[in-house]
Amino acid sequence: MVRIPSGSFLMGQENGRDDERPVHRVTLAGFSIARCPVTNAEWAAFRPFAYSDPGLPASGVSWCDAVAYCEWRGARLPTEAEWEYAARGGQEQRLYPWGDELPQIGAERFRDGPEPVGQSEPNGYGLYDMCINIHEWCADWYSPAYYAVSPAENPQGPAQGVRRASRGGAWRHHVKVSRCAARSSIPPEFRYADYGFRIAM
C-alpha cells in the first residue's frame, strides 16, 4: 500500500468527453491505495480458481466480487476522485500519469491479454499500471452528469445508479492507455476479461 497525502486537485479534463466536465477542484483526505492491481495469486487466496500466471492481474471480476474481496481484506475500493488523484501522481492536469505524451505500445505487448502487474514505469506516487493493462473498478455509482453537482470535499459519487464507475485503459482496446481523467462504467454484476481492481484504505 502507498499512502497518498491529503490535498486538492483539478478533477476532469476540459477538452475531454462530456462526462469529464466541468473541471472542478476536489479536496481529499489522505488515504492508502495498493501499489498494483490485485493479482491472480492474491485473488486465489480469497476465492480459489485455476490460473496460469500468479502475477497477472485478477480479471473477469465483477464489482460485487471486488467489493467482497475488499471486505475480506479489511479494505475498500477507491472512489473515482481518489483513483484520479492517485493516478496523476502529483502532476496537476497532466493527461497521463507520466506526462502529456501517449506512449508507444509495441505490437508484442497486450496481444492476447494483460501482462503481469508492475511492468510499466511507476508514477510520481510509486503506483504501477495506472491507466494501462486493465480497467479498474471504483466504489462510485456512475453518472455522466455528476461533475456538475459533485461536492468539493471527498466526493463519493451519486447515491444510486445502474452502472458502477471504472478507470484506466485496458489491453483489449485499440488504444491501450487511458487519460487520467477518462471515465468508464458497466453494470456491477458484469464480469469482463479486462476488468480488475486495486484496493484502498
Phi, psi and omega in degrees: 000146178242132178278123178258122184291155174298155180167187180230157178204163175273116183264135180103182179214122187297325180259021176269206179284166182303323184283000176261007182236156357284150171297134185214148180277131181238135176250130183239144169288159178297149180206169175245146179218148184294143180296328181223162172297158176299134182265169175303317181297318179292319179295321182294334176291336179267316185218094186305137177201164180277134179215157184267326185224116183294339182273352177289151176293138174297124182225174189070029185252127177283166175301319180297319176300314183298318179296319179298318178297314179302316180297322177297325180273358185070033184231196179204173172277149174289151171286166176302317182296316178297318182297314181294318178300315179294319182298324183291339175060029179088002180260103184297125172062018170286150184290321185234166181302335184256354181146212185253358183262130175288126183287154175276121180260117180296153183298337182281344181273140175060031183291316185240359182169187180288167174252164178307148183295154175081015181274337180273168177289140178288157177273190184297340177264002181081023180263140181254150171068018173290128176077011182208156174090295179219156167290146180238127178297144170244166184289331193286149157294153180258136169218129180294341183257009189296327185297335180289340183236006183298135174293157184282341182240128174045056180297140183248003183088175180298158180288338181205169180174188179239347179232148176258145183287150173217162182222161174096155176276170183218154187299332188274354180273157177298313172264113191281341188249136175257159170287157179302325185275348186294135182246149173215171182194151170213165177300145188295340181272351183287145175237105179253148185294343180249022178247127174218208183191165169231156185266158175224164177215000000 
